[in-house]
Amino acid sequence: MNEQVLKYVKRTFNILTILGLVATIVGGIYLWRIGAFQNQEALRQVILAHHYMGPLIFFCLQILQVIVPIIPGGITMAAGVLIFGPVWGFIYNYVGIVLGSLLLFYFGKKYGQSLVKTFIKEKSYNKYMGWLDKGQKRFNIVFTLLILSPVAPDDALVLIASQTRMSWKYFTLVMFLCKPLPILFYSYFLIFGGDFIGHFL
């Protein structure tokens, strides 16, 4: 990627991030004013007012938040379950995040190190890439274990993996097989965890 294209990409992602932040604030104020935060049913009605558009917008948001850091993924995953219920909320979260990860892996492969370093600090990039000193197989194992973790920086890991010899087949299998666990954690623990802990206190 040449310097001019890289500058364009950085500017585009920065603009999208700012717009996403503004939209999040405006949307949050609107939802607060209609009482959606105090009433889960009011929140559901806002999203599901249009039978197809509500799920589609949320699904696209899940894909986008993987690629562009607009809002924390944990928040949108919990929102998915609150709005669409435990089954469909999980499905929208799962499919959207996996597709977003596949797209991010593709962009990393296509545009290379210059794009990756746009989102990852030099120090972190060198640390992650240092795992390759012990071989691609060892890197793949560490990558898989971290993707299983609910607290790992998934977006950064995906971008780092795109700079290695990791195959599309291996990456896709890891995403489809390992993402359910952290998604379940965020989707349910962040919602019901407080009540669960409070039960034992």
Number of C-alpha atoms within 10 A of each C-alpha: 13 8 9 9 11 15 14 11 15 15 12 12 18 15 12 16 17 14 13 19 15 13 13 14 12 12 12 13 12 12 16 14 10 13 14 17 13 11 11 12 13 16 20 18 13 14 17 15 11 11 9 10 12 17 19 13 11 22 20 15 22 25 24 22 21 25 20 18 18 21 17 10 20 17 13 18 26 24 21 25 22 18 22 19 13 15 10 14 21 21 18 21 27 24 17 21 27 20 19 22 25 21 17 23 23 16 16 21 19 13 16 16 17 13 19 22 17 14 16 17 12 11 9 13 18 12 11 15 14 12 15 15 9 9 10 15 12 13 20 21 10 13 22 20 12 16 23 20 17 17 12 14 11 19 21 20 19 23 26 24 22 25 17 14 13 14 11 13 8 11 19 16 12 18 20 14 12 17 22 19 15 18 23 19 18 22 24 17 14 16 17 12 13 10 12 11 9 8 8 6 6
